[in-house]
């Protein structure tokens, strides 16, 4: 019989997670809410206590036709009539467990790396529990946090094997990140069969509702980041859609929620208004849940890094992720200090970013390949050629399953499949504080109205922004960076107004090259 591993519950009887609730009652509520597999895990109780609770859980799971597995204790599994066991790397050998329990038993194995996964799969494990994905209080001696990228690598390797084995990811998975985990970890040829959760259900005030919410989220995982990418590859095809998108932005006036540094808030707000968006500068994470429900987009600009700031960023990212709202991440000065590099890791492990925008050093730092310490927020001289830059953006976009923009004299935009070079803009922008930050504001506004193809939305924002800068730079009243700013805002506004009247002559200046072919 095929097992549905989509929502796999691992129990925890510790007061810190379970509280004063009855475990059996929690499990029954969770099963009624949609849990498809239950693993009874209790590292503290004596064997007699394990058997007593195991029998209660077996009665519940049997009534609902849900498999019950026992963590590690084969004798307990036999005593309660469980469907099988789950073995950690330091538990009983898989082969010995198979001999004791027989061919019909479900025997799962934890895999934290490629080697462990391949060995367990080749030796006939029923399924793999892959992780730890994110840090979690339920695991005291986690060997390493592998993230969604690590899960993806394991899935890709498993897909090359002759045997087919179900997989679930475990570690820090909850309602806020479950869709992202399922989506980002999918390799080209194999995805997860489900997720294993602990505190997201066991610690919930309403376990049934928590399970139901998780089950619903799992069913809504997107198949592709950009469903229309196959038909939206040709530059002319992409450009032909941009006037409509610019007009739509003006009509809908989407909320653009900026969590950015004080230096650029005024400039960002003015840019958003000129393109037709509705800006709000709100750095307090408690506001994010209400704002995320308004159909807009979030910009997380890491210009100023503080512990409180990170907490607020994470709260906002999760709020937008929960409702599917677009999030753009600008890792300003990512490579400048150890604090910023660690902050990147913290933010990346706590949310999904639809677009990551940064200069060459910032993108390399996010990818984990930067060997040069960044000087402040400035890029400095480029150290790579075009092919190396293309490789960086494609690799990061493919790993994160999102859109990556590397800014510079030439911008590089990729979703891991399609990659383009954009040669618009004006050199004065490099001498204006916040010009890169406000490009992020512009792109985020477009993400809010063009959700079907995030690369197309990003391209629309880049071109509107950079062509407006070119137009401003040609004006006679512009003598340098100081006079460019007001002229630039004027040109953004003029493009938005012309788009509202179905005029698109401004787009003839677009200089975009398809690097995918």
VEXKOLRO-17751 format. One line per field, with one value per residue (C-alpha): x, y, z; residue in three letters. Coordinates in pm, 1 decimal. Each point is the difference from the previous one (the first is absolute). Example, Ala and Ser with C-alpha at 12.3 -4.5 7.8 and 13.67 -1.06 7.14 Angstrom:
X = (1230.0;137.0)
Y = (-450.0;344.0)
Z = (780.0;-66.0)
rest = (ALA;SER)
END
This chain:
X = (0.0;132.4;66.7;-95.8;297.3;-123.2;-51.9;213.1;-33.3;285.6;-115.3;176.2;-104.6;224.2;-174.3;174.8;-185.2;-304.6;-73.1;-264.4;-203.2;-71.4;215.4;-258.9;-264.7;239.6;80.6;-367.0;-79.2;297.3;-107.8;-350.4;161.0;186.3;314.7;78.5;277.7;76.4;338.8;-1.1;327.5;79.0;362.0;-73.9;-263.6;64.0;-101.8;-320.7;-112.2;84.5;-214.2;-296.6;-1.0;85.6;-311.6;-215.5;149.0;-38.4;-372.1;-35.2;203.0;-165.3;-342.6;103.3;198.5;325.0;335.9;163.4;378.1;212.3;324.4;295.2;-165.6;-69.6;-122.8;-256.5;-110.7;-60.3;-178.3;-251.3;-48.4;142.2;44.8;374.0;284.1;212.0;376.3;254.2;359.8;100.1;-287.3;-29.2;145.0;-254.1;76.1;-51.0;-330.5;-118.3;78.2;-186.7;-309.1;-35.3;-58.6;-337.2;122.6;54.5;357.7;106.2;351.6;132.5;241.2;198.6;227.1;44.0;190.5;-256.0;-285.2;156.9;94.2;-346.8;-174.9;224.2;-58.1;-375.6;-125.9;-372.9;46.6;252.6;-36.3;231.7;135.4;45.1;-129.7;-5.0;106.3;-250.9;-27.9;-108.7;346.2;279.6;293.1;-71.9;302.4;-62.5;-271.1;-27.9;-273.2;-214.7;311.3;131.7;-333.8;-1.4;348.5;-110.2;-317.3;196.9;239.1;-287.0;-162.2;301.8;-38.2;-186.2;-218.4;-279.0;-33.2;-247.7;147.0;-110.6;192.0;27.0;130.5;-159.0;-284.3;-320.5;-297.4;206.3;265.3;-148.6;-83.6;342.4;171.8;-196.9;55.4;364.8;121.8;-139.9;270.6;-65.2;-95.8;-115.4;-192.8;-90.6;-292.0;-78.9;124.3;48.6;-104.9;24.5;-70.7;-207.2;-274.4;92.8;48.6;-303.6;-297.8;-224.7;184.2;-283.0;-2.9;379.8;3.8;-276.1;187.8;320.1;-182.5;-161.7;335.0;161.7;-275.5;71.8;370.4;64.9;127.9;211.5;114.1;-90.4;-260.0;25.6;379.9;1.0;-201.3;168.2;359.5;30.4;98.3;-259.9;-271.8;99.5;21.7;-339.4;-165.0;170.6;-221.1;-306.2;169.5;108.2;-356.9;-138.8;229.1;-142.2;-356.3;42.5;244.7;129.7;136.5;379.0;107.6;357.7;211.1;301.1;255.5;-79.2;242.7;-215.4;-357.2;-98.9;154.4;-161.9;-341.9;26.1;107.9;-291.4;-247.1;138.5;-37.2;-356.1;47.9;-112.6;302.3;19.1;318.1;-62.5;292.9;-200.7;-68.0;-325.7;-162.6;90.3;-290.0;-256.7;200.8;63.7;-374.9;-31.6;132.8;327.1;367.3;278.8;351.1;255.5;299.4;283.5;162.3;-0.4;58.2;-103.9;-134.8;-339.0;5.1;58.4;-287.1;-229.5;117.0;-68.2;-344.8;-89.7;146.9;-202.6;-316.7;35.7;109.4;-309.2;-238.2;215.9;97.4;313.8;316.9;310.8;326.8;275.3;305.1;168.4;366.8;-33.3;372.9;116.6;2.0;-35.6;-321.2;-153.8;109.4;-162.1;-311.2;-30.5;-0.7;-256.8;-239.6;43.2;-88.4;-312.0;-184.8;-41.6;107.0;-163.5;279.8;351.9;159.1;357.7;330.6;259.8;156.5;-337.3;-130.3;321.4;-26.8;-358.3;108.2;290.1;272.9;134.8;367.2;30.4;-103.4;-237.7;87.0;-317.5;-302.6;194.2;79.3;349.9;167.6;-136.7;231.4;-175.6;-98.0;-349.8;-7.3;92.9;-273.4;-254.0;105.1;-49.3;-353.1;-110.9;144.1;-157.4;-336.6;-1.0;95.0;-262.7;-257.5;-58.4;112.3;343.9;111.0;365.9;30.4;293.5;97.4;-177.6;-274.5;-47.5;-344.0;-76.7;-256.3;240.2;-134.0;-25.3;284.2;23.1;248.4;-147.8;210.6;-210.7;36.0;223.5;339.0;-122.2;-211.6;317.2;61.9;-344.5;-63.7;-284.4;-23.8;43.7;-241.0;-270.8;44.6;-102.7;-307.0;-91.8;40.3;-202.0;-291.7;2.8;14.3;-326.1;-187.3;179.5;13.4;-13.9;352.4;232.2;283.3;-228.3;-113.4;362.3;94.3;-289.2;113.0;365.2;-76.3;-243.1;251.4;311.3;-153.4;-142.0;354.1;130.2;-268.7;76.4;372.9;-63.9;-185.6;178.2;-81.1;187.0;359.8;89.0;-136.6;-165.6;-211.9;-64.2;-219.6;-291.9;24.1;2.3;-317.3;-161.7;87.0;-131.3;-325.3;-13.7;51.1;-278.8;-229.3;80.5;-70.3;-341.8;-75.2;133.1;315.4;317.2;258.1;223.8;53.9;179.7;311.7;5.2;333.5;-55.8;195.4;-113.1;288.7;-204.0;72.2)
Y = (0.0;342.9;225.2;366.9;177.5;354.0;106.1;-205.3;74.6;-68.4;16.9;175.3;-63.7;259.0;276.2;265.6;-120.7;-196.4;211.2;-150.3;-149.1;-372.4;-136.8;-250.3;272.3;222.9;-281.4;-81.7;364.6;17.8;-310.8;141.9;314.9;-184.4;-165.7;-303.9;-172.0;7.2;-73.4;-47.1;146.0;9.3;-12.4;42.7;-255.7;-353.8;-295.0;-68.6;360.3;-8.7;-309.5;149.9;314.8;-195.8;-211.8;310.0;151.4;-327.0;-7.3;355.5;-48.4;-331.5;159.9;264.1;-239.9;192.8;-180.7;13.8;-21.5;-21.3;190.9;-235.6;-251.8;-315.0;-187.3;271.1;-8.5;-373.5;28.8;260.0;-141.9;305.4;8.5;47.3;205.7;301.7;-33.2;274.2;-37.4;-100.2;-242.9;-368.7;-110.4;0.7;-357.8;-134.8;186.9;-144.7;-354.8;51.1;177.5;-175.4;118.5;166.5;242.5;366.9;86.9;358.4;140.1;346.3;138.7;316.4;-21.3;-163.8;-300.1;-86.2;38.8;-219.5;-275.2;-12.0;1.7;-271.8;-219.8;12.4;265.2;63.7;376.1;266.6;283.8;266.5;274.0;192.3;270.8;285.5;40.2;-143.6;-29.4;-366.1;-114.7;58.5;-148.6;88.7;-88.6;273.8;216.5;-81.5;242.2;-48.0;-1.3;-303.6;-177.6;76.5;-148.9;-321.0;-24.8;50.7;-280.3;-234.1;63.5;-159.4;-327.6;-301.0;-21.5;247.1;108.3;240.5;294.2;246.8;303.6;74.1;280.3;335.5;-44.1;187.4;169.5;303.3;-189.9;-334.5;107.2;155.8;-315.9;-219.6;243.6;92.0;-350.4;-154.4;-121.3;-10.6;-367.7;-64.1;186.0;-70.5;-230.1;192.6;179.0;-113.3;245.1;1.7;319.9;153.5;-244.5;-136.1;349.1;150.1;112.6;-163.9;-303.6;-85.6;348.5;2.9;-331.5;113.5;319.1;-188.3;-253.4;280.8;174.1;-321.1;-31.2;350.9;-35.8;156.3;-230.8;271.1;344.1;141.5;-221.2;201.3;-1.2;-227.4;247.5;307.4;-45.8;217.4;358.9;146.1;-211.0;122.6;364.5;-10.5;-68.3;272.7;297.5;-190.4;-79.7;362.4;112.7;-265.0;119.2;351.0;-127.8;-232.0;219.3;-296.2;37.3;0.2;-78.8;114.5;-116.8;211.1;225.8;359.6;138.3;-96.2;-6.9;336.5;-77.2;-345.0;140.4;261.1;-259.0;-225.1;287.6;106.6;-347.3;-28.2;-217.0;69.2;3.9;-62.6;12.0;-245.3;-165.8;-142.9;-368.3;-0.8;204.6;-246.3;-242.0;272.6;150.6;-337.3;-46.3;305.9;-168.6;188.4;-90.9;22.8;138.5;-111.2;231.0;-105.6;342.0;19.2;-322.8;-32.1;-294.0;170.7;74.3;-364.1;-105.8;247.2;-108.1;-365.3;75.7;193.5;-256.6;-275.9;208.3;56.9;-359.9;-124.0;180.2;-42.9;366.0;81.2;77.6;167.8;-27.3;258.8;-128.6;340.4;-23.1;-377.5;-64.8;294.2;-160.3;-335.3;128.2;67.7;-335.2;-179.4;215.1;-118.9;-361.3;78.3;172.1;-259.0;-278.2;175.5;87.2;-21.6;289.7;33.2;227.9;54.3;321.7;104.4;94.6;-256.7;-34.9;-16.1;-271.8;-200.5;34.0;-125.9;-292.1;-65.8;50.9;345.6;3.2;379.6;218.6;268.1;363.7;144.0;-21.8;85.8;-262.2;107.0;-123.2;-318.0;-297.9;-233.7;-15.4;-29.5;-378.7;-15.5;248.9;-195.5;-315.7;168.1;124.8;-323.6;-215.1;201.7;22.5;-374.6;-76.7;227.2;-54.8;372.5;300.3;151.3;342.1;99.9;375.2;180.9;178.0;-294.4;-165.4;-377.4;-146.6;-373.0;-245.9;-290.7;-85.8;334.7;250.5;352.1;284.6;350.1;296.1;297.1;263.2;301.7;25.7;277.2;-260.4;-143.9;330.9;26.7;-154.4;-247.6;-32.5;-375.8;-19.6;185.3;-231.0;-272.5;203.6;29.5;-370.5;-94.9;212.3;-183.9;-336.8;91.5;39.9;-258.4;-317.9;-257.1;69.5;156.1;40.6;198.8;214.2;65.4;88.3;246.2;174.3;12.2;147.8;262.4;107.3;1.2;150.0;280.4;61.9;10.8;248.4;216.1;-5.6;146.2;303.6;333.5;86.6;-305.5;87.7;-286.1;-245.1;277.2;126.9;-349.3;-99.5;242.2;-49.5;-375.6;14.0;211.6;-252.5;-291.1;187.3;82.8;-364.6;-105.5;265.9;-97.5;-363.9;95.6;137.0;-314.9;173.1;-208.1;191.5;20.2;-376.1;28.7;87.2;-345.6;-174.3;-363.0;-304.3;-359.0;-203.3;-318.8;-116.2)
Z = (0.0;-94.8;298.9;-3.4;154.1;-71.6;362.6;235.5;372.5;240.4;361.6;286.5;359.2;164.9;198.2;-209.5;-311.5;117.4;307.0;224.9;-286.3;-37.4;-282.0;-121.8;-21.7;-194.6;-244.0;-55.5;-72.7;-236.6;-188.6;-31.4;-141.8;-273.2;138.1;-216.3;200.2;373.4;152.9;376.5;124.4;371.7;113.6;371.1;107.3;116.8;-217.9;195.0;-43.5;-369.7;-47.0;186.7;-209.6;-315.6;39.6;40.6;-312.7;-190.7;75.3;-132.0;-317.6;-77.0;25.5;-252.0;-222.6;56.8;45.9;342.5;20.8;312.8;24.8;57.0;238.5;-203.5;307.2;71.9;-364.1;25.3;334.6;-118.8;-349.8;-176.1;-376.3;27.4;140.4;-78.4;47.6;52.1;-111.5;351.8;51.9;-92.8;-331.8;-284.7;-106.6;350.7;33.3;-329.3;118.5;327.5;-133.3;-335.1;-356.3;63.0;266.4;-78.0;93.6;-52.1;40.1;75.5;-261.9;55.3;-302.0;-340.0;129.4;267.2;-246.3;-267.8;246.6;158.9;-337.1;-144.1;305.7;-34.9;241.4;-40.1;-2.4;99.9;249.8;-143.7;221.4;215.7;-236.8;251.2;361.1;247.1;378.2;-24.3;-112.9;252.3;-193.9;-359.2;-210.1;-251.0;-146.6;-370.8;-109.4;-307.4;-218.9;186.8;-33.8;-370.9;-46.6;172.3;-207.5;-319.3;92.5;93.3;-337.6;-171.8;188.3;-134.5;309.7;71.1;361.2;166.1;189.8;264.5;122.7;370.7;216.8;79.2;-249.2;75.7;-162.9;-96.3;-195.3;-105.4;-355.5;-40.3;124.6;-241.4;-288.9;49.7;75.5;-317.6;-235.6;-375.0;22.0;357.3;266.9;359.8;75.6;315.3;307.5;357.9;270.0;377.3;191.0;-281.2;103.8;344.6;148.1;-173.3;205.0;-259.3;-145.5;-237.3;-151.0;-17.0;-186.2;-233.0;-82.7;-73.5;-215.0;-198.1;-53.3;-122.1;-258.4;-131.4;-75.6;-343.9;-270.2;-158.6;106.1;-341.9;-171.1;-323.4;-20.6;-305.6;-204.8;152.3;-112.3;-307.9;85.5;-233.4;162.6;343.5;-106.0;-168.7;336.1;199.5;-101.7;121.9;330.0;54.4;-67.1;233.2;276.8;-34.2;8.2;299.5;195.0;203.3;349.1;9.5;356.4;53.3;291.4;-77.7;160.2;95.2;-257.2;-298.1;133.2;-147.4;-339.6;-8.9;86.4;-277.3;-256.7;94.7;-33.1;-338.0;-153.9;133.2;308.8;356.7;233.9;371.5;203.7;284.8;175.7;288.8;-58.5;198.5;-278.4;-271.1;43.9;-67.3;-284.8;-164.4;-38.5;-225.4;-314.4;-27.4;16.4;258.1;-39.5;258.6;-32.5;229.2;10.2;378.7;192.8;364.8;204.1;28.3;-370.5;-88.1;225.0;-174.0;-345.5;78.4;136.9;-314.7;-239.4;163.1;-14.6;-374.9;-65.5;181.3;-238.6;-310.9;-17.2;-202.4;195.3;-141.3;191.5;-39.3;196.0;22.1;92.5;39.7;-14.9;210.1;346.0;171.5;160.6;-339.9;-139.5;293.5;-37.6;-359.9;118.3;268.2;-238.6;-274.9;243.5;123.9;-315.6;-375.5;-219.4;-341.1;-118.7;131.7;-127.5;59.6;-151.8;-99.5;344.7;175.5;-231.6;40.5;378.0;3.3;-216.5;238.0;-257.7;82.7;97.8;13.1;292.0;-121.0;76.2;151.6;-226.3;-314.9;-259.1;-92.3;-315.4;-155.7;20.4;-244.3;-365.7;-142.2;-7.6;368.9;89.6;-200.5;180.1;338.2;-65.9;-165.9;277.2;281.0;-178.2;-65.5;360.4;151.6;-276.8;-30.6;-205.9;51.1;-122.0;1.9;-50.3;-155.2;-321.0;-160.3;201.5;-6.1;65.1;32.7;129.8;-39.2;-345.2;-179.1;29.0;-144.7;-12.2;33.1;-111.2;98.7;272.5;60.5;167.2;232.7;182.6;148.8;179.0;157.2;341.2;-16.9;-377.1;27.8;293.3;-191.2;-297.2;244.7;93.8;-367.5;-72.8;308.0;-118.4;-332.3;175.7;171.9;-329.8;-216.7;207.4;-278.3;-124.9;255.1;-247.2;-232.1;294.4;94.7;-356.0;-23.0;317.4;-104.9;-340.3;128.0;262.4;-214.9;-312.3;215.6;126.9;-358.9;-98.2;302.1;-74.9;-345.4;133.2;-25.6;360.3;127.2;86.0;232.0;259.8;205.1;-287.5;-133.0;294.9;-56.7;-376.6;50.3;209.1;-269.8;-270.0;204.0;39.4;-373.1;-97.4;237.6;-146.9;-357.5;82.0;133.9;-348.2;-170.2;-123.6;-0.2;-203.2;307.7;-15.8;-334.3;198.8;163.7;-49.0;100.6;-115.3;43.5;143.4;34.4;-353.8)
rest = (UNK;UNK;UNK;UNK;UNK;UNK;UNK;UNK;UNK;UNK;UNK;UNK;UNK;UNK;UNK;UNK;UNK;UNK;UNK;UNK;UNK;UNK;UNK;UNK;UNK;UNK;UNK;UNK;UNK;UNK;UNK;UNK;UNK;UNK;UNK;UNK;UNK;UNK;UNK;UNK;UNK;UNK;UNK;UNK;UNK;UNK;UNK;UNK;UNK;UNK;UNK;UNK;UNK;UNK;UNK;UNK;UNK;UNK;UNK;UNK;UNK;UNK;UNK;UNK;UNK;UNK;UNK;UNK;UNK;UNK;UNK;UNK;UNK;UNK;UNK;UNK;UNK;UNK;UNK;UNK;UNK;UNK;UNK;UNK;UNK;UNK;UNK;UNK;UNK;UNK;UNK;UNK;UNK;UNK;UNK;UNK;UNK;UNK;UNK;UNK;UNK;UNK;UNK;UNK;UNK;UNK;UNK;UNK;UNK;UNK;UNK;UNK;UNK;UNK;UNK;UNK;UNK;UNK;UNK;UNK;UNK;UNK;UNK;UNK;UNK;UNK;UNK;UNK;UNK;UNK;UNK;UNK;UNK;UNK;UNK;UNK;UNK;UNK;UNK;UNK;UNK;UNK;UNK;UNK;UNK;UNK;UNK;UNK;UNK;UNK;UNK;UNK;UNK;UNK;UNK;UNK;UNK;UNK;UNK;UNK;UNK;UNK;UNK;UNK;UNK;UNK;UNK;UNK;UNK;UNK;UNK;UNK;UNK;UNK;UNK;UNK;UNK;UNK;UNK;UNK;UNK;UNK;UNK;UNK;UNK;UNK;UNK;UNK;UNK;UNK;UNK;UNK;UNK;UNK;UNK;UNK;UNK;UNK;UNK;UNK;UNK;UNK;UNK;UNK;UNK;UNK;UNK;UNK;UNK;UNK;UNK;UNK;UNK;UNK;UNK;UNK;UNK;UNK;UNK;UNK;UNK;UNK;UNK;UNK;UNK;UNK;UNK;UNK;UNK;UNK;UNK;UNK;UNK;UNK;UNK;UNK;UNK;UNK;UNK;UNK;UNK;UNK;UNK;UNK;UNK;UNK;UNK;UNK;UNK;UNK;UNK;UNK;UNK;UNK;UNK;UNK;UNK;UNK;UNK;UNK;UNK;UNK;UNK;UNK;UNK;UNK;UNK;UNK;UNK;UNK;UNK;UNK;UNK;UNK;UNK;UNK;UNK;UNK;UNK;UNK;UNK;UNK;UNK;UNK;UNK;UNK;UNK;UNK;UNK;UNK;UNK;UNK;UNK;UNK;UNK;UNK;UNK;UNK;UNK;UNK;UNK;UNK;UNK;UNK;UNK;UNK;UNK;UNK;UNK;UNK;UNK;UNK;UNK;UNK;UNK;UNK;UNK;UNK;UNK;UNK;UNK;UNK;UNK;UNK;UNK;UNK;UNK;UNK;UNK;UNK;UNK;UNK;UNK;UNK;UNK;UNK;UNK;UNK;UNK;UNK;UNK;UNK;UNK;UNK;UNK;UNK;UNK;UNK;UNK;UNK;UNK;UNK;UNK;UNK;UNK;UNK;UNK;UNK;UNK;UNK;UNK;UNK;UNK;UNK;UNK;UNK;UNK;UNK;UNK;UNK;UNK;UNK;UNK;UNK;UNK;UNK;UNK;UNK;UNK;UNK;UNK;UNK;UNK;UNK;UNK;UNK;UNK;UNK;UNK;UNK;UNK;UNK;UNK;UNK;UNK;UNK;UNK;UNK;UNK;UNK;UNK;UNK;UNK;UNK;UNK;UNK;UNK;UNK;UNK;UNK;UNK;UNK;UNK;UNK;UNK;UNK;UNK;UNK;UNK;UNK;UNK;UNK;UNK;UNK;UNK;UNK;UNK;UNK;UNK;UNK;UNK;UNK;UNK;UNK;UNK;UNK;UNK;UNK;UNK;UNK;UNK;UNK;UNK;UNK;UNK;UNK;UNK;UNK;UNK;UNK;UNK;UNK;UNK;UNK;UNK;UNK;UNK;UNK;UNK;UNK;UNK;UNK;UNK;UNK;UNK;UNK;UNK;UNK;UNK;UNK;UNK;UNK;UNK;UNK;UNK;UNK;UNK;UNK;UNK;UNK;UNK;UNK;UNK;UNK;UNK;UNK;UNK;UNK;UNK;UNK;UNK;UNK;UNK;UNK;UNK;UNK;UNK;UNK;UNK;UNK;UNK;UNK;UNK;UNK;UNK;UNK;UNK;UNK;UNK;UNK;UNK;UNK;UNK;UNK;UNK;UNK;UNK)
END
